[in-house]
Amino acid sequence: MASSRKSSGHRLEKSLNGRRSSKHKEGPVVMDTKAVFAALYSVCEENASFFSGGAKGSQGEAARRLVEVMNLIQEHAHSLEPIVTGFSAIYHHFDFDPHIPANGYRSLVKVVRCCLLHIIHKGRYITVNRRSIFFRVAHNAGEMEAYCNALCQLRALLYLAQRLLYDNSHGNLFFHDESGLSESFVREYASMHKGCFYGRCLGFQFTPAIRPCLQTIAIGLVAFGENYKRHQSGIGVAASSFFNSGKYAIDPELRGAEFERITQNLDVHFWKAFWNITETEVLSSLASMTSTTVKVNRALSVPAIPFDLPLAANHGASVTIAPPSAHIGCAPVQMRLISYDLREGQDSETLLSLSRSDGGALSLSLGLKTKRLPSSPCLLIHFHGGGFVAQTSKSHEPYLKGWSQDLSVPILSVDYSLAPEAPFPRALEECFYAYCWALRNHHLLGWTGEKVCLVGDSAGGNLCVTVSMRAAAFGVRMPDGIVAAYPATLLTAYASPSRLLTLMDPLLPLSVLSRCLSAYAGNEPQAEKQVEKASTLSMVRRDTALLLRDFRQGASNWIHSLLDSNKGSSEPTAVAEPPASDSVRKSISEAAISSPHADPPVPSETSEFSTRKLSVKSQTCQDLGLHNNCISQSAPLLSVTEDPIPTDINFYLSKEDDPSMAVDLSSVAIPPPAGEEGSESEHPREFPMGFEPLRSEQLAEMRLHSSPVVKDPFCSPLLAPDNMLKGLPPVHIVACALDPMLDDSVMFAKRLRNIQQPVTLCVVDDLPHGFLSLSQLSRETREAASVCAERIRAVFTQDTPPEPRKHRKLERTDGGVSTSPKEPDALFVNPINETEEAVGRGGKIADGEHLVAVAAQSNTEAGGIGA
């Protein structure tokens, strides 16, 4: 049967390739939506009629639940069908390019279709197996209820997307303000039920190969959250989490509810602690054993001293690069040098004197007179991701080692200081300082100083762009290219269709994302909640001591009252002296639910940003109110930023609306609810009458601070004026179709293209945000990491990006169109893969969506870049 599916898929692919020569007009051919909904109605009606027979006992109750959920699914589907059909007809207007069909509207529709296909697949499984004696009605009813709940919430998201469509003009994906619709979305997110996406339906929208990993992460998260702050040692937390994880593995509903509670209510310090689990010796050692072995892997601590760097336009003049000074004063900048081969200078006494003790020494083979290669003509400078608050280069070592081998270049990864202890612009200052230090000390890194590429993922992608902008402002040499994987280019709370996906994303929920961005902007308390970390046994001992002490004190008071009635109960010693144990009790009980730290006020003046307990004022944030950044007394060439940047930057690519296009959009968009304009009393209703999404039992703590910091161009490069972006080197963006940050990448690529800056956009499908950190876990993530490596190779070779190729997984699932038919084994990363391998087994559902390749092919060049 599998062979028949493969052969039919091959025939379909051949037929599609035969039609590929026709001119592509409006992006990909739309999937047969009517066929999908027809199949859904058919399977739901057939199962509902079968289980309406009237079984008795527990089976009858489960059968009744199954009938109800089948009818409710049909009700949701009838409302969704015209919306999905409408979006399918107009979402190509928001693509970056006709050959790169990707934007938040497409992603939302894809997720809805994926949910429908899962329901169809499950319904057909029930149809085939419902007469079996091993068929569990209650279990299957629970499965269908979970996907029905998910479909209900997705219906709500599509309504919000229709609102966005009404307010956004052609090609614009972001709502233009943090109030209005953006505020409405945050308010709805805080109250909408999200646990259904973290239980049985966890990761349903991603490739099947990555779902076990996401389930493991979710189980580990809820188990870690249950034991967070209960133990003094990390070993105790790990042991308790391991023993408690079993109940979350066997009970998906409990896991979903606990996941929702944790993501909604715990602060950024919890996420910092959880994400830094990968920094522990045990996990890092396991990752090191399974990754590529390199000759050089050394952590460096570079002293923070000023130095001169020649100007790019006039090598006879120089500019002084001041050391980072924001927030925490001058401190050494931490880096890590990784090189597959030992090269000249990498074992020099000067470099060894900069080494940190925790960095992992040079390979033992160096003592056996390892061959020393000449310096490489290329250097890769890496800025890691982690939401600006967590992780170091150690967590990103596995794929960096692989890149060092594949590209044959040394890699310098910067361990910048993290928020909330060191908010913006500290990370930018350290990354820029590290970049300039590498230019000046290339002989220590095994690099000739010829070509340099900046690469980063998520927060690191943001830093790649902003470091280049600062290099242009200082007038120093620019990098030869930027490779940014799923970068965060807009750190404001503006709503966009892809950001609606934060309702269901297991790795990037909106509450977590907002806390990270708020910490980077300096709006999160730097100190953790003061809760004493006490073990259960110590708490019992303390409570027992308190009880005995109170009993002894009470007995003493009673005896004194008998001996001296004049003193009575007015003895002040019984109340006046607050013992030390009272503070212990308070720290254990009350402090766990009330933070002693009040939220800092939102800065209203530019000077307030520097009124922290700092010894040196930041040179990057001289005037946040005017966005006059990067003014350094030691940098004379800053004419591009001396004029205040206007606060009303319009980055929305204003175009004259096409009347026919306006008609298309108006047929899908819905206007604001009646009474929204001018109404200040009650929040308007965001959904049509007769529909209400599922609500959570507890509201999320969503405090969005409208700080001027997040609108600074060096914080949100999407908001930078054209004159700051025109100096950037070629930018290669690798985004994820299902990433809540997808619209950041699409809009930033559009901005660069609009000002004739060289830019490429590549969108990988079926993978979550942060796939580089998961590159060792599946073939799909490894191939996506290879896409990034090929973009880096293109920067070093000054070649155009490789042609798109066919992703092998998609050959088994849909009939995508390959733009490179001469190389059948090449890599293709598909932006909107409408079906999955697990769903595809459910039967033939339409033809699949005919898609276009948007990713880089595998470079077959045998030699490395710098060999």
NUTIFI-476191 format. One line per 5 residues: number of its first residue (from 1); their letters; for each residue x, y, z of C-alpha. Coordinates in steps of 0.02 Angstrom, whole numbers. Layout:
BEGIN
NUM> A> X,Y,Z | ...
***
This chain:
BEGIN
1> MASSR> 0,0,0 | 144,115,40 | 221,79,-128 | 59,121,-216 | 52,288,-126
6> KSSGH> 232,325,-172 | 205,281,-354 | 46,382,-366 | 136,529,-286 | 277,508,-413
11> RLEKS> 154,509,-557 | 71,664,-485 | 238,750,-469 | 283,709,-648 | 120,779,-711
16> LNGRR> 143,937,-609 | 320,958,-670 | 254,943,-846 | 139,1091,-816 | 272,1193,-727
21> SSKHK> 325,1275,-888 | 165,1377,-892 | 182,1554,-828 | 156,1571,-642 | 33,1713,-611
26> EGPVV> -35,1719,-435 | 74,1607,-329 | 30,1429,-288 | -126,1345,-349 | -255,1345,-210
31> MDTKA> -292,1179,-128 | -466,1110,-162 | -545,1177,-4 | -718,1113,-49 | -653,935,-58
36> VFAAL> -577,947,115 | -736,1013,194 | -841,888,98 | -734,746,166 | -750,819,341
41> YSVCE> -940,830,332 | -951,654,264 | -845,571,397 | -927,668,540 | -1105,632,482
46> ENASF> -1068,448,454 | -991,424,627 | -1125,527,712 | -1263,421,637 | -1173,260,685
51> FSGGA> -1147,306,868 | -1324,372,886 | -1384,193,902 | -1402,205,1089 | -1271,99,1178
56> KGSQG> -1290,79,1366 | -1176,109,1515 | -1009,195,1503 | -998,154,1319 | -1162,245,1293
61> EAARR> -1097,401,1380 | -939,399,1276 | -1041,372,1118 | -1150,520,1163 | -994,628,1183
66> LVEVM> -933,569,1014 | -1096,615,930 | -1097,787,1009 | -919,826,959 | -950,767,780
71> NLIQE> -1098,885,766 | -1000,1028,844 | -856,1002,722 | -977,1017,577 | -1046,1177,651
76> HAHSL> -872,1254,660 | -830,1191,486 | -984,1271,408 | -929,1439,478 | -747,1414,430
81> EPIVT> -772,1359,250 | -814,1530,175 | -676,1613,278 | -542,1489,223 | -601,1502,43
86> GFSAI> -594,1691,51 | -419,1697,125 | -357,1570,-4 | -409,1689,-141 | -322,1845,-73
91> YHHFD> -173,1797,36 | -54,1798,-113 | -65,1989,-108 | 43,1986,49 | 182,1873,-14
96> FDPHI> 359,1937,-28 | 369,1868,-204 | 257,1760,-315 | 385,1622,-300 | 395,1636,-111
101> PANGY> 216,1607,-51 | 230,1646,134 | 146,1765,254 | 47,1757,415 | -121,1740,328
106> RSLVK> -60,1588,232 | 8,1512,392 | -157,1533,483 | -252,1450,340 | -123,1311,334
111> VVRCC> -145,1276,520 | -334,1271,501 | -321,1150,355 | -198,1044,451 | -320,1033,595
116> LLHII> -460,984,475 | -352,849,398 | -310,779,569 | -495,770,609 | -531,683,444
121> HKGRY> -390,560,474 | -452,523,650 | -631,510,590 | -584,382,459 | -487,284,588
126> ITVNR> -645,278,694 | -746,223,543 | -629,79,507 | -603,19,686 | -766,60,777
131> RSIFF> -832,-120,766 | -674,-194,838 | -679,-264,1015 | -520,-166,1051 | -596,0,999
136> RVAHN> -599,124,1145 | -744,243,1122 | -697,356,1268 | -518,377,1210 | -569,422,1033
141> AGEME> -703,539,1097 | -568,628,1197 | -459,642,1042 | -599,718,940 | -647,837,1079
146> AYCNA> -468,901,1089 | -462,939,902 | -637,1013,909 | -578,1134,1045 | -427,1177,938
151> LCQLR> -539,1208,788 | -648,1324,893 | -497,1428,944 | -431,1432,766 | -599,1497,711
156> ALLYL> -577,1641,833 | -404,1677,765 | -471,1686,587 | -600,1814,644 | -459,1918,717
161> AQRLL> -361,1896,555 | -511,1965,460 | -504,2118,572 | -320,2138,531 | -359,2124,348
166> YDNSH> -482,2267,362 | -356,2385,442 | -201,2338,339 | -174,2400,162 | -97,2304,20
171> GNLFF> 60,2210,70 | 59,2269,251 | 55,2135,385 | 70,2236,546 | -62,2340,629
176> HDESG> 10,2514,646 | -14,2542,832 | 3,2455,1000 | -173,2510,1046 | -333,2469,955
181> LSESF> -330,2300,872 | -159,2255,946 | -226,2288,1119 | -383,2188,1079 | -279,2039,1026
186> VREYA> -179,2043,1187 | -339,2055,1287 | -414,1907,1195 | -255,1806,1215 | -257,1834,1402
191> SMHKG> -430,1758,1419 | -438,1627,1281 | -412,1444,1323 | -244,1379,1262 | -224,1213,1351
196> CFYGR> -302,1117,1206 | -149,1159,1099 | -28,1089,1229 | -114,924,1266 | -167,797,1136
201> CLGFQ> -147,922,995 | 29,977,1042 | 127,1020,886 | -4,952,766 | 44,1085,638
206> FTPAI> 227,1034,630 | 313,889,543 | 279,722,628 | 465,694,656 | 478,844,773
211> RPCLQ> 322,812,878 | 402,687,1000 | 535,817,1037 | 404,951,1068 | 308,833,1183
216> TIAIG> 467,797,1280 | 501,983,1298 | 322,1014,1356 | 330,873,1484 | 497,934,1547
221> LVAFG> 431,1112,1558 | 280,1071,1665 | 381,954,1776 | 515,1085,1796 | 384,1217,1834
226> ENYKR> 306,1109,1969 | 472,1096,2061 | 536,1270,2023 | 603,1356,2181 | 566,1205,2289
231> HQSGI> 743,1141,2302 | 909,1220,2342 | 1008,1125,2212 | 985,1099,2027 | 1004,912,2054
236> GVAAS> 853,913,2168 | 749,1004,2039 | 805,885,1902 | 769,730,2007 | 597,789,2061
241> SFFNS> 554,843,1885 | 604,673,1818 | 495,579,1943 | 347,695,1916 | 354,692,1727
246> GKYAI> 265,524,1714 | 93,592,1757 | 108,725,1623 | 161,597,1495 | 8,488,1521
251> DPELR> -118,628,1549 | -115,753,1405 | -259,856,1476 | -164,882,1639 | -8,927,1540
256> GAEFE> -104,1055,1436 | -183,1137,1588 | -17,1148,1681 | 73,1211,1525 | -55,1349,1507
261> RITQN> -39,1397,1690 | 151,1407,1681 | 160,1506,1520 | 31,1631,1581 | 95,1669,1755
266> LDVHF> 281,1636,1782 | 406,1776,1757 | 554,1791,1641 | 673,1720,1772 | 584,1553,1760
271> WKAFW> 608,1548,1571 | 788,1597,1590 | 813,1451,1711 | 721,1327,1601 | 804,1375,1436
276> NITET> 973,1370,1521 | 950,1186,1561 | 1044,1153,1399 | 1193,1242,1480 | 1211,1109,1615
281> EVLSS> 1360,993,1607 | 1254,837,1583 | 1155,897,1433 | 1298,993,1356 | 1409,838,1371
286> LASMT> 1277,731,1287 | 1259,858,1146 | 1448,866,1129 | 1462,678,1111 | 1337,674,968
291> STTVK> 1405,827,877 | 1555,852,764 | 1726,842,846 | 1828,1000,819 | 2010,1040,850
296> VNRAL> 1976,1209,931 | 1835,1249,1051 | 1893,1384,1169 | 1798,1511,1272 | 1878,1683,1273
301> SVPAI> 1865,1831,1391 | 1919,1989,1300 | 1964,2137,1413 | 1856,2290,1388 | 1984,2416,1329
306> PFDLP> 1964,2548,1192 | 2056,2527,1029 | 2067,2612,860 | 1998,2541,698 | 2029,2614,524
311> LAANH> 1884,2691,433 | 1815,2599,283 | 1815,2753,172 | 1985,2818,226 | 2111,2694,294
316> GASVT> 2223,2837,346 | 2095,2892,475 | 2031,2790,621 | 1890,2786,745 | 1902,2735,928
321> IAPPS> 1795,2587,977 | 1742,2614,1158 | 1710,2461,1267 | 1531,2418,1316 | 1473,2520,1464
326> AHIGC> 1283,2515,1474 | 1196,2462,1634 | 1333,2356,1713 | 1486,2459,1673 | 1643,2400,1586
331> APVQM> 1670,2213,1592 | 1760,2085,1484 | 1665,2027,1329 | 1640,1838,1322 | 1663,1742,1159
336> RLISY> 1693,1565,1098 | 1809,1516,956 | 1762,1356,862 | 1867,1285,721 | 1861,1112,643
341> DLREG> 2045,1128,596 | 2186,1206,694 | 2243,1361,600 | 2383,1485,620 | 2365,1596,771
346> QDSET> 2233,1491,858 | 2362,1416,977 | 2461,1577,1003 | 2510,1633,1176 | 2408,1791,1156
351> LLSLS> 2247,1696,1121 | 2281,1568,1258 | 2300,1710,1382 | 2120,1762,1342 | 2049,1589,1371
356> RSDGG> 1921,1556,1506 | 1933,1405,1617 | 1755,1349,1576 | 1779,1350,1390 | 1841,1177,1350
361> ALSLS> 2022,1159,1305 | 2099,1128,1138 | 2087,951,1076 | 2208,827,1154 | 2270,788,981
366> LGLKT> 2362,953,982 | 2492,873,1092 | 2526,749,952 | 2584,886,835 | 2420,915,747
371> KRLPS> 2439,987,573 | 2418,1175,575 | 2327,1242,422 | 2349,1416,350 | 2230,1552,402
376> SPCLL> 2059,1544,324 | 2006,1685,208 | 1833,1682,290 | 1767,1706,466 | 1591,1674,530
381> IHFHG> 1536,1782,678 | 1385,1709,768 | 1260,1789,886 | 1153,1660,975 | 966,1666,1005
386> GGFVA> 870,1646,1167 | 750,1792,1175 | 889,1909,1237 | 871,1828,1409 | 943,1652,1402
391> QTSKS> 1074,1532,1332 | 1254,1553,1276 | 1360,1486,1135 | 1371,1320,1227 | 1189,1282,1186
396> HEPYL> 1222,1316,1001 | 1383,1218,987 | 1312,1065,894 | 1263,1153,734 | 1408,1277,744
401> KGWSQ> 1531,1132,746 | 1445,1058,595 | 1455,1223,502 | 1638,1241,544 | 1670,1072,464
406> DLSVP> 1556,1094,313 | 1615,1270,273 | 1794,1246,334 | 1797,1414,422 | 1828,1468,602
411> ILSVD> 1676,1530,698 | 1676,1663,833 | 1517,1656,938 | 1482,1801,1056 | 1414,1768,1231
416> YSLAP> 1333,1938,1256 | 1260,1992,1423 | 1078,1946,1447 | 922,2038,1504 | 842,2081,1621
421> EAPFP> 1006,2111,1714 | 1082,2190,1559 | 943,2258,1446 | 959,2354,1284 | 1081,2415,1225
426> RALEE> 1208,2309,1320 | 1197,2159,1203 | 1214,2270,1050 | 1366,2357,1123 | 1453,2194,1164
431> CFYAY> 1416,2115,995 | 1478,2269,903 | 1634,2274,1011 | 1666,2089,975 | 1644,2118,788
436> CWALR> 1769,2261,789 | 1889,2162,899 | 1884,2018,774 | 1924,2138,631 | 2073,2205,726
441> NHHLL> 2137,2037,791 | 2102,1924,643 | 2277,1848,656 | 2227,1769,823 | 2072,1685,752
446> GWTGE> 2150,1590,607 | 2078,1716,485 | 2163,1819,352 | 2041,1962,373 | 1967,1948,198
451> KVCLV> 1784,1899,212 | 1670,1900,362 | 1488,1851,379 | 1370,1884,525 | 1246,1747,568
456> GDSAG> 1117,1735,706 | 951,1657,749 | 800,1742,827 | 871,1874,944 | 1040,1844,864
461> GNLCV> 967,1886,694 | 911,2052,765 | 1087,2085,829 | 1164,2042,659 | 1064,2181,578
466> TVSMR> 1087,2309,716 | 1275,2276,729 | 1290,2309,542 | 1189,2469,562 | 1306,2525,700
471> AAAFG> 1458,2480,596 | 1390,2592,458 | 1362,2732,583 | 1541,2718,647 | 1610,2709,471
476> VRMPD> 1706,2547,499 | 1713,2400,381 | 1545,2318,349 | 1523,2128,349 | 1513,2045,179
481> GIVAA> 1340,1978,216 | 1210,1937,348 | 1120,1771,370 | 975,1792,492 | 871,1640,541
486> YPATL> 693,1681,596 | 749,1854,659 | 649,1969,773 | 650,2133,679 | 504,2219,768
491> LTAYA> 501,2212,958 | 341,2312,980 | 172,2237,1023 | 101,2269,851 | -22,2135,796
496> SPSRL> 5,2035,638 | -74,1875,569 | 79,1768,606 | 86,1833,784 | -88,1761,809
501> LTLMD> 1,1593,806 | 72,1632,978 | -93,1565,1046 | -40,1387,1001 | 148,1390,980
506> PLLPL> 230,1276,1110 | 398,1364,1102 | 345,1546,1083 | 181,1587,1173 | 135,1771,1173
511> SVLSR> 151,1787,1362 | 329,1719,1355 | 375,1823,1203 | 310,1982,1284 | 408,1949,1443
516> CLSAY> 570,1923,1346 | 547,2081,1243 | 497,2178,1398 | 654,2118,1486 | 762,2174,1340
521> AGNEP> 678,2344,1344 | 717,2358,1530 | 539,2344,1593 | 560,2182,1691 | 629,2180,1870
526> QAEKQ> 811,2130,1869 | 798,2031,2030 | 703,1870,2047 | 559,1855,2167 | 633,1833,2339
531> VEKAS> 571,1662,2383 | 683,1560,2495 | 729,1397,2413 | 693,1271,2549 | 676,1085,2537
536> TLSMV> 520,999,2601 | 612,928,2752 | 684,1096,2801 | 513,1176,2786 | 440,1043,2902
541> RRDTA> 580,1073,3027 | 551,1260,3024 | 363,1247,3039 | 385,1126,3185 | 506,1245,3269
546> LLLRD> 383,1388,3244 | 243,1284,3318 | 345,1237,3471 | 405,1415,3494 | 227,1484,3484
551> FRQGA> 168,1350,3605 | 309,1392,3726 | 276,1578,3711 | 90,1553,3737 | 117,1446,3891
556> SNWIH> 237,1574,3962 | 112,1713,3935 | -26,1613,4018 | 83,1577,4170 | 132,1760,4184
561> SLLDS> -50,1813,4173 | -91,1700,4319 | 53,1765,4424 | 25,1947,4384 | -151,1994,4333
566> NKGSS> -96,2174,4309 | 11,2125,4160 | -126,2019,4083 | -123,2005,3898 | -48,2178,3876
571> EPTAV> 128,2111,3894 | 217,2194,3748 | 352,2062,3734 | 228,1939,3664 | 194,2048,3514
576> AEPPA> 328,2178,3499 | 475,2069,3454 | 458,1997,3281 | 567,1843,3284 | 678,1796,3140
581> SDSVR> 571,1643,3109 | 422,1753,3064 | 519,1822,2917 | 562,1645,2868 | 381,1597,2872
586> KSISE> 332,1748,2769 | 468,1715,2642 | 405,1538,2618 | 219,1572,2612 | 177,1750,2564
591> AAISS> 324,1789,2452 | 278,1643,2341 | 120,1733,2285 | 166,1917,2299 | 321,1992,2226
596> PHADP> 414,2119,2334 | 466,2210,2176 | 349,2334,2099 | 350,2351,1912 | 460,2497,1861
601> PVPSE> 368,2645,1787 | 364,2665,1601 | 498,2791,1550 | 418,2956,1505 | 579,3052,1475
606> TSEFS> 735,3002,1386 | 842,3031,1539 | 747,2903,1642 | 825,2763,1544 | 994,2807,1618
611> TRKLS> 937,2833,1798 | 968,2653,1844 | 1112,2612,1962 | 1240,2634,1825 | 1414,2700,1831
616> VKSQT> 1425,2748,1648 | 1291,2812,1533 | 1259,2710,1377 | 1329,2786,1219 | 1201,2697,1113
621> CQDLG> 1049,2768,1202 | 1095,2951,1211 | 922,3009,1162 | 788,2876,1151 | 649,3000,1133
626> LHNNC> 720,3064,970 | 791,2894,918 | 961,2980,902 | 1063,2824,929 | 1241,2775,913
631> ISQSA> 1313,2946,957 | 1487,2913,1020 | 1612,3046,1065 | 1749,2936,994 | 1660,2909,829
636> PLLSV> 1672,3061,717 | 1580,2988,567 | 1402,2985,631 | 1321,3108,513 | 1192,2980,461
641> TEDPI> 1116,2979,636 | 1145,3156,694 | 974,3210,633 | 834,3151,744 | 741,3007,666
646> PTDIN> 559,3054,642 | 441,2964,758 | 314,2938,620 | 419,2820,514 | 306,2735,389
651> FYLSK> 382,2565,357 | 221,2495,287 | 269,2512,105 | 128,2628,60 | 63,2597,-114
656> EDDPS> -82,2655,-214 | -220,2531,-188 | -276,2433,-338 | -466,2446,-351 | -486,2264,-399
661> MAVDL> -374,2212,-255 | -472,2320,-135 | -629,2229,-189 | -546,2061,-157 | -489,2111,17
666> SSVAI> -656,2188,63 | -744,2025,24 | -647,1940,166 | -608,2080,290 | -732,2125,424
671> PPPAG> -747,2301,498 | -725,2342,682 | -869,2293,795 | -1011,2416,809 | -980,2548,938
676> EEGSE> -791,2525,945 | -749,2699,884 | -778,2826,1020 | -830,2696,1146 | -728,2703,1306
681> SEHPR> -839,2612,1428 | -836,2428,1386 | -723,2328,1273 | -812,2294,1109 | -858,2120,1057
686> EFPMG> -725,2050,938 | -822,1902,869 | -985,1881,774 | -1144,1856,872 | -1177,1674,913
691> FEPLR> -993,1628,930 | -880,1636,1080 | -709,1553,1094 | -666,1443,1241 | -608,1544,1389
696> SEQLA> -471,1502,1513 | -508,1479,1697 | -372,1603,1744 | -317,1758,1651 | -139,1778,1590
701> EMRLH> -31,1912,1668 | -5,2019,1514 | 78,2185,1555 | 135,2267,1394 | 241,2420,1428
706> SSPVV> 238,2549,1290 | 421,2591,1308 | 509,2706,1183 | 655,2584,1187 | 568,2455,1078
711> KDPFC> 539,2585,943 | 722,2628,934 | 793,2578,763 | 937,2487,846 | 809,2385,943
716> SPLLA> 679,2362,806 | 770,2376,639 | 606,2364,545 | 571,2539,610 | 737,2609,548
721> PDNML> 730,2746,416 | 788,2709,240 | 954,2799,259 | 1004,2679,398 | 954,2524,301
726> KGLPP> 1036,2574,137 | 1208,2543,207 | 1175,2362,252 | 1267,2221,164 | 1170,2084,72
731> VHIVA> 1044,2007,192 | 989,1825,180 | 838,1783,287 | 785,1605,329 | 612,1604,407
736> CALDP> 485,1473,461 | 311,1466,386 | 234,1420,555 | 337,1542,658 | 247,1682,751
741> MLDDS> 391,1793,694 | 364,1753,508 | 290,1923,469 | 445,2007,544 | 550,1921,410
746> VMFAK> 428,1952,266 | 405,2137,304 | 591,2167,334 | 633,2083,168 | 501,2192,83
751> RLRNI> 576,2349,160 | 750,2306,99 | 688,2264,-74 | 589,2425,-79 | 750,2526,-60
756> QQPVT> 846,2417,-184 | 949,2331,-50 | 1007,2153,-94 | 899,2031,5 | 840,1852,-10
761> LCVVD> 702,1766,87 | 693,1579,113 | 548,1499,205 | 556,1324,277 | 399,1228,313
766> DLPHG> 331,1121,455 | 467,1172,578 | 452,1277,736 | 543,1434,788 | 717,1386,848
771> FLSLS> 743,1238,730 | 931,1266,731 | 938,1213,913 | 844,1055,862 | 953,1018,712
776> QLSRE> 1013,850,782 | 840,781,813 | 768,751,640 | 812,750,457 | 700,899,423
781> TREAA> 789,1009,550 | 959,953,485 | 909,999,308 | 845,1168,366 | 1011,1199,455
786> SVCAE> 1096,1154,291 | 994,1289,205 | 1071,1416,324 | 1244,1345,291 | 1220,1365,103
791> RIRAV> 1169,1545,126 | 1330,1574,223 | 1427,1488,85 | 1345,1605,-42 | 1406,1755,58
796> FTQDT> 1585,1691,60 | 1588,1644,-124 | 1493,1801,-177 | 1375,1690,-276 | 1190,1711,-299
801> PPEPR> 1087,1602,-182 | 1063,1425,-247 | 908,1377,-343 | 763,1299,-247 | 751,1112,-233
806> KHRKL> 626,981,-182 | 614,929,0 | 619,740,7 | 483,729,140 | 360,819,29
811> ERTDG> 383,693,-111 | 289,571,-1 | 153,689,55 | 99,807,-82 | 130,847,-262
816> GVSTS> 236,1001,-245 | 318,1082,-394 | 506,1079,-401 | 591,1220,-492 | 746,1114,-512
821> PKEPD> 685,953,-595 | 858,908,-658 | 915,870,-480 | 786,756,-401 | 884,724,-241
826> ALFVN> 904,906,-199 | 839,997,-48 | 672,1086,-58 | 596,1177,87 | 413,1208,56
831> PINET> 327,1358,135 | 148,1295,137 | 142,1108,139 | -42,1070,153 | -36,887,202
836> EEAVG> 72,779,313 | 131,601,310 | 23,553,458 | -131,635,384 | -97,574,210
841> RGGKI> -132,396,264 | -312,443,293 | -359,435,110 | -359,542,-46 | -414,718,-7
846> ADGEH> -408,829,-160 | -250,851,-259 | -147,943,-130 | -86,1119,-155 | 36,1146,-297
851> LVAVA> 180,1237,-218 | 337,1324,-269 | 511,1297,-201 | 580,1438,-96 | 735,1369,-15
856> AQSNT> 915,1346,-58 | 980,1191,-140 | 1119,1085,-67 | 1284,1143,-134 | 1376,997,-209
861> EAGGI> 1543,1083,-200 | 1661,960,-116 | 1789,1079,-46 | 1766,1199,99 | 1765,1386,87
866> GA> 1927,1418,174 | 2021,1256,147
***
